[in-house]
Amino acid sequence: MYELSTESLDVELTSFRSPLDSLLYLAENEVSLIFLDIIMREMDGLTVLKKIRELERHADTAVIVVTSKDYAQDRSIAKQLGALDYLVKPLKSQEIRELIRQNTDVDSN
């Protein structure tokens, strides 16, 4: 979904199915913006967000939490962990592009 939504933007998109793989990548790489799902198999997204914040290089990286469940407790925890926003799926392509434009320095092609 994100791949199709970002085709018109000058961005490098890296996605992961495994939260553990994403944490390994983030430990070694800088990124401008993270879209993070809460519901994942190996580890929930809020735990991943906590681990992201423990990485010095990503203590302040913009993170947008995306989920199919709108729970007040999850929303509160995400905010405490510095999530920029908490969005409930499904997201529209235009919404994804706009979030990227607002939170990075990219423009449309």
Secondary structure, 3 states (H helix, E strand, C coil): CHHHHCCCECCCCCCCCCHHHHHHHHHHCCCCEEEEECCCCCCCHHHHHHHHHHCHHHCCCEEEEEECCCCHHHHHHHHHCCCCEEEECCCCHHHHHHHHHHHCCCCEC
